[in-house]
Amino acid sequence: MTYQGDEEREILRLWDELELPGGAWAELLDSQIVMQANPTHLHDVPGRVFVRTTPEPFQAFSERGIDIGPTDKPRPDVAIAHGDDIPEDVRDWPAAIVRAVVETVSAGRGAAKRDYEDKRAAYERAGIPVYVIVDPRDGTWLVLHLVDGVYTEHAQGVFGQPIPLPEPLGFPIPTVAFHPYPA
């Protein structure tokens, strides 16, 4: 007989020992290891813009794992934290230090549900104050802000309009370099 605790320990063991082939990445979501091929250039552009334009004292990192708990270790396209809070000796950042996460919706099957529903719920449970979804499928972005433990819409717009990030960040991100996926 397998117990829930045994399954979680086994998943964590597999996660810790996971070796990915070239051209792939993985994240742990709700006790499931999700693997995908590396994204396209258009998918990566928003993340690069966030990394390059996030002002001090904040720092933005691409593909930084977030430790939400034993069953969730997502790897958002960008994670933003205050520079003084970033640990130097961990694989995944503790969710408590993360001020914002950014996900760019992939073109692949199931990606929209993961970003708009599954990851939204995980980041909300973890108490991450700001969640930004960039969607190259239709050239839009959405900013969610945590209010009383629930994400509420802070702003939405289209590529070309700056993304206004709420407190605790309080700065805009330009989107003129963002491009929709080809039809």
C-alpha positions in Angstrom: 0.0 0.0 0.0 1.3 3.5 -0.9 0.5 6.4 1.3 0.3 10.0 0.2 3.4 10.9 2.2 5.4 8.2 0.4 4.2 9.4 -3.0 5.3 13.0 -2.2 8.7 11.8 -1.0 9.2 9.8 -4.1 8.2 12.7 -6.4 10.6 14.9 -4.5 13.4 12.3 -4.8 12.8 12.1 -8.6 12.7 15.9 -8.8 16.0 16.2 -6.9 17.7 13.6 -9.2 16.1 14.8 -12.4 18.5 15.2 -15.3 17.0 16.8 -18.4 18.1 16.2 -22.0 19.3 19.2 -23.9 16.5 21.5 -25.1 14.1 20.7 -22.2 13.1 22.3 -18.9 10.9 21.1 -16.1 9.0 22.3 -13.1 7.1 20.6 -10.2 3.4 21.6 -10.2 0.9 20.0 -7.8 3.0 16.9 -7.3 3.5 16.5 -11.1 6.8 16.9 -12.9 6.0 18.9 -16.1 8.6 18.9 -18.8 8.6 20.9 -22.0 10.9 21.8 -24.9 12.7 25.0 -24.6 10.6 27.9 -25.7 10.9 30.0 -28.9 12.6 33.4 -29.2 9.3 35.3 -29.1 8.5 33.6 -25.8 11.8 34.6 -24.2 11.6 38.3 -25.2 9.3 39.5 -22.4 11.5 37.7 -19.8 14.6 39.4 -21.1 12.9 42.8 -21.0 11.9 42.3 -17.3 15.4 41.2 -16.4 17.0 44.1 -18.1 14.6 46.9 -17.0 13.9 45.9 -13.4 15.4 48.7 -11.3 17.4 48.4 -8.0 16.8 47.6 -5.3 14.9 44.8 -7.0 16.4 42.0 -9.1 14.7 39.9 -11.8 16.0 36.5 -12.8 14.9 34.2 -15.6 13.9 30.6 -14.9 14.4 30.8 -11.2 12.7 28.0 -9.3 10.3 29.0 -6.5 9.9 26.7 -3.5 6.2 26.9 -2.7 6.0 23.7 -0.8 6.7 20.0 -1.2 4.3 19.6 -4.1 5.0 22.9 -6.0 8.3 24.1 -7.3 7.4 26.1 -10.4 10.0 27.9 -12.6 8.4 31.1 -13.7 9.8 32.9 -16.7 10.8 35.7 -14.4 11.0 36.0 -10.6 11.5 39.4 -8.9 12.8 39.9 -5.4 14.4 42.6 -3.4 18.2 42.3 -3.9 18.9 42.1 -0.1 16.5 39.1 0.3 18.0 36.8 -2.4 19.8 33.8 -0.8 23.1 32.8 -2.4 23.0 29.1 -1.5 19.7 27.7 -2.6 18.5 26.0 -5.8 14.9 27.4 -5.5 14.0 30.7 -3.9 11.6 30.5 -0.9 8.2 31.9 -2.0 8.3 34.4 1.0 11.0 36.5 -0.7 9.4 36.7 -4.2 7.7 40.0 -4.9 6.5 39.1 -8.4 6.4 36.3 -10.9 6.0 36.6 -14.7 4.7 33.9 -17.0 4.8 34.1 -20.8 2.1 31.8 -22.2 3.6 29.2 -24.5 2.0 28.2 -27.8 1.9 24.6 -26.7 -1.2 22.6 -25.7 -2.2 23.1 -22.1 0.0 26.2 -21.6 -2.8 28.7 -21.2 -4.5 26.6 -18.5 -1.3 26.2 -16.6 -0.5 29.9 -16.6 -4.0 31.3 -16.2 -5.4 28.7 -13.7 -2.9 26.3 -12.2 0.1 28.6 -11.6 -2.3 31.4 -10.6 -3.7 29.2 -7.9 -0.2 28.1 -6.7 1.2 31.6 -6.6 -1.9 32.9 -4.9 -1.6 30.2 -2.2 2.1 31.1 -1.8 1.2 34.7 -1.1 3.3 36.2 -4.0 2.1 39.8 -4.2 2.2 40.3 -8.0 1.6 37.9 -10.9 2.0 39.1 -14.5 0.8 37.0 -17.4 2.2 37.9 -20.9 0.2 36.3 -23.7 1.9 36.4 -27.1 -1.0 34.4 -28.5 -3.1 37.6 -28.7 -0.5 40.3 -27.8 -1.9 41.1 -24.4 -0.7 41.2 -20.8 -2.5 41.0 -17.4 -1.3 42.1 -14.0 -2.8 40.5 -10.9 -2.2 41.9 -7.4 -2.8 40.0 -4.2 -5.4 41.6 -2.0 -6.5 39.9 1.2 -5.1 36.6 -0.1 -6.8 36.7 -3.5 -5.5 37.9 -6.8 -7.5 40.8 -8.2 -6.9 42.5 -11.6 -4.6 45.5 -11.3 -4.2 46.3 -15.0 -4.4 44.8 -18.5 -3.2 46.0 -21.8 -1.7 45.2 -25.2 1.8 44.9 -26.4 3.2 48.4 -26.9 1.6 49.7 -23.6 3.9 49.7 -20.5 3.0 47.3 -17.8 2.4 49.2 -14.5 3.5 47.0 -11.6 1.8 47.7 -8.3 3.4 48.0 -4.9 5.6 46.5 -3.5 7.3 47.1 -6.9 5.8 50.4 -8.2 7.6 50.7 -11.6 6.6 50.1 -15.2 8.0 47.6 -17.7 8.1 48.6 -21.4 6.5 46.2 -23.9 7.5 47.8 -27.2 9.9 44.8 -27.9 7.1 42.2 -27.3 5.7 40.5 -30.4 2.7 38.1 -30.8 3.3 34.6 -32.0 2.8 34.2 -35.8 -0.7 33.1 -36.8 
